[in-house]
């Protein structure tokens, strides 16, 4: 049975359909999530409220500055670590190179001793020529890695670079290297082996 109290649309004769009203959603502000601690409830007095806000701002700036300083210290520590690692790697590489080159000095000494010999035949000359080419190739390769020959004969004697095998003659003249017995070498500016030399006085060479 039709509901006699049900509304009827006059234009269509059909019952009207009631629709529920959409609820109104009011935006709310979550004070705890958006405001710093201490600012959830501000005094009604504007002067007091301003003081609280300024104090909160000061503390926030202090925290931000501390965080920034901590970040800078962390960056500085990381940079120092990287530099230290590069220095250590460079030191290890230099020590390895020094050991390798030092092991080859005996080979250079053998070439030096052989190349002062005089050829007695064409065969000897051919052998010496081949030895000289090999020696120059080896020496050039080592020099490209930082090997330096220490100047000796005719140079002023230096106790840091020259090792004398004789006592110089007495006198006041400056000590001069008169003869090189064995070559000395530096590697990248550092002494690898002192030159073995004979010395004399400057006035004795005149």
Secondary structure, DSSP 8 states (H G I E B T S, - for coil): ---TTS-B-TTT-SB---------------HHHHS-TT-SS--SSHHHHHHHHHHHHHHHHHHHHHHHHHHHHHHHHHHHHHHHHHHHHHHHHHHHHHHHHHHHHHHHHHHHHHHTS---SHHHHHHHHHHHHHHHHHHHHHHHTTEEE---TTSB--TTTEEESS---SSSS-EEEEEEEE--EEETTEEEE-EEEEEEEGGG--
